[in-house]
Amino acid sequence: MPYGAYFGPGFGAHYSGTLGVFTDTTPDALTKAIALTKAELTRIGREPIAATELEQHRAMLVLSLIHI
């Protein structure tokens, strides 16, 4: 389940942007996918993000800027 925040270029770093969640699931698994999404977003809001996870995402961001 990928998710990410979109930051509009016209708003600068102060604009929090839109959080999009994308899932590739069958209709019969949609309810479970929504429940898992809500649980993950709740966890992210309550628990600190591990330093290794932050470093991985920073590295991915830097690489994405290099390939523009």
C-alpha positions in Angstrom: 0.0 0.0 0.0 1.9 3.1 -1.1 1.0 6.5 0.2 2.6 9.8 -0.1 2.1 13.5 0.4 1.9 15.9 -2.6 3.3 19.3 -2.1 2.0 21.8 -4.6 4.9 23.9 -6.0 2.9 27.1 -5.8 2.5 26.8 -2.0 6.0 26.3 -0.8 7.1 24.2 2.1 4.4 25.5 4.5 1.6 23.8 2.7 1.0 20.3 3.9 -0.5 19.1 0.6 -2.7 16.1 -0.1 -2.1 12.7 1.3 -3.0 10.0 -1.3 -3.4 6.3 -0.6 -3.4 3.9 -3.4 -4.3 0.2 -3.2 -4.7 -2.5 -5.8 -7.3 -4.7 -4.4 -10.3 -6.6 -5.4 -13.8 -5.3 -4.6 -14.4 -8.0 -2.0 -11.2 -7.0 -0.1 -11.9 -3.3 -0.2 -13.3 -3.1 3.4 -10.2 -4.8 4.7 -7.9 -2.5 2.7 -9.7 0.5 4.1 -9.4 -0.8 7.7 -5.6 -1.5 7.2 -5.1 2.0 5.8 -6.8 3.6 8.7 -4.8 1.5 11.2 -1.5 2.4 9.4 -2.3 6.1 9.4 -3.3 6.0 13.1 0.0 4.2 13.9 2.0 6.9 12.0 0.2 9.6 14.0 0.9 8.0 17.3 4.3 6.4 17.0 7.6 8.0 16.2 9.0 7.0 12.8 12.1 4.9 13.1 15.4 6.6 12.1 16.1 3.9 9.5 12.7 4.4 7.8 13.3 8.2 7.7 16.7 7.7 6.1 15.3 5.3 3.5 12.7 7.8 2.5 15.1 10.7 2.5 17.4 8.7 0.2 14.4 7.9 -2.1 13.5 11.6 -2.2 17.0 12.6 -3.2 17.2 10.0 -5.9 13.8 11.1 -7.3 15.1 14.7 -7.6 18.2 13.5 -9.4 16.1 11.8 -12.1 13.9 14.8 -12.9 
